[in-house]
């Protein structure tokens, strides 16, 4: 055989009849995920974002959800890196339903959709709820779907510091916590079954009490009826007691410690509440009458004021009023049950 002949036979091509289905092991994690997680609800959830008449053919919304979900489950930090992994991973392609000769969705498309469409981001909350609902259905034999009432949420807050790179984060400044731009995760736990059944993420400067009522009410109406709720002292505010009572939920919470910042000798305990007349009686026997409602982060309170002439001639004035108070005295009602009845 001559030299040319050797050259002709030196390289040969082999043809294989194989599909992407054959390249993914049967016990692969993504096969188990595909079998366990039903994402068909995404089509209904995202239908209002797609037009059937105009524009270019869109990326399947389920593909987008799977795209980001895999990135989270495998700890891939960016959409660009997720795209790179999809390009060279047969298992990732199989999970998306993209064949070996098809193009993987561009990372910039996914990134811009996630950033510019707040409604799209909510689908992950629904995904979390669906997983929790199915788990509860398996363990308890039932689930609730219909939401009948929504508590109005006050989202007003003043941002003193705004991050230029992540404006949705909030500046956290709490004792014992790291200081800076952060997010807070609020979980509701079914302690009987060890399942997280509610999750809300807020900026770091939002108080813990802000998402609490909506989260509890959502779990009660949509996931499983609640008979009792327990929380630490941070959640001991009047509105929580009132709304949970309306829902028929027993509320167990440690009383919030009173923080007395006044510099006077006579404190609130020195004033006696007369329920029949709805007044506070000061140590000198004068009445403080309700003047109006006072709103704080923890709820609504009735505010009681003393009469100027009573304070002006009172022998206990120096013990009762600070220099900043002048001739005005105020005290907030401390009887929670009376407060709830008034606010109803």
URGISUL-V46753 format. One line per field, one symbol per residue. ss: DSSP state (A for helix, B for strand, O for the rest). phi: phi as a letter, one per 30 degrees, with the letter a starting at -180 (. if undefined). burial: I if it has 9 or more other ideal C-beta (glycine too) atoms within 8 Angstrom, else O. A space follows every 10 residues. Layout:
BEGIN
ss=???
phi=???
burial=???
END
This chain:
BEGIN
ss=OOAAAAAAAO OOOOOOOOOA AAAOOOOOAA AAAAAAOOOO AAAAAAAAAO OOOOOOOOOO AAAAAAAAAA AAAOOOOOAA AAAAAAAAOA AAAAAAOOOO OOOOOOAAAA AAAAAAOAAA AAAAAAAAAA AAAAAAAAAA OOOOOOOOOO OOOOOOOOOO OOOOOOOOOB BBOOOOOOOB BBBBBBBBBB OOOOBBBBBB BBBOOOOOOO OAAAAAAAAA AAAOOOOBBB BOAAAOOAAA AAAAAAOOOB BBBOOOOOOO OOOOOOOAAA OBBBOOOOBB BOOOOOBBBB BBBBBBOOBB BBBBBBOAAA AAOOOOAAAA OOOOOOOOOB BBOOOAAAAA AAAO
phi=.dddddddcd bbcccbcbcd ddccedcded dddddccccd dddddcedcc cdcbidedde edddddeddd eddcicdbdd dddddddccd dddeddicdd ccddeddddd dddddccedd dddddddddd dddddddddc iaaccdccab ddcccdaccd bbddcbdddb dcbbdicdck dbcccccccd ddcibdcabb cbddccdedd dddddddddd dccadccabb adddcdbedd dddddddicd ccbdedddcd cdccddcddd ccccddchbc cdeciccccd clcccbdckc bdccbddedd ddcddceddc cddddhccbb bcecdddddd dddd
burial=OOOOOIOOOO OOOOOOOOOI OOIIOOOIOI IIIOOOOOIO IIIOOIOOOO OOOOOOOOOO IIIIIIIIII IOOOOIOOIO IIIOIIOOOI IIIIIIOIOO OOOIIOIOII IOIIOOIOOI IOIIIIIIII IIIIIIIOOI OOIIOOOOOO OOOOOOOOOO OOOOOOOOII IIOOOOOOOO IIIIOIOIOI OOIOIIIIII OIIIIIOIII IIIIIIIIII IIIIOIOOIO IOIOIIIIII IIIIIOIOIO IOIOOIOOOO OOOIOOOIOO IOIIOOOOII IIOOOIIIIO OOOIOOOOII IIIIIIIOOI IOOIOIIOOI IOOOOOOIII IIIOOOOIII OOOO
END
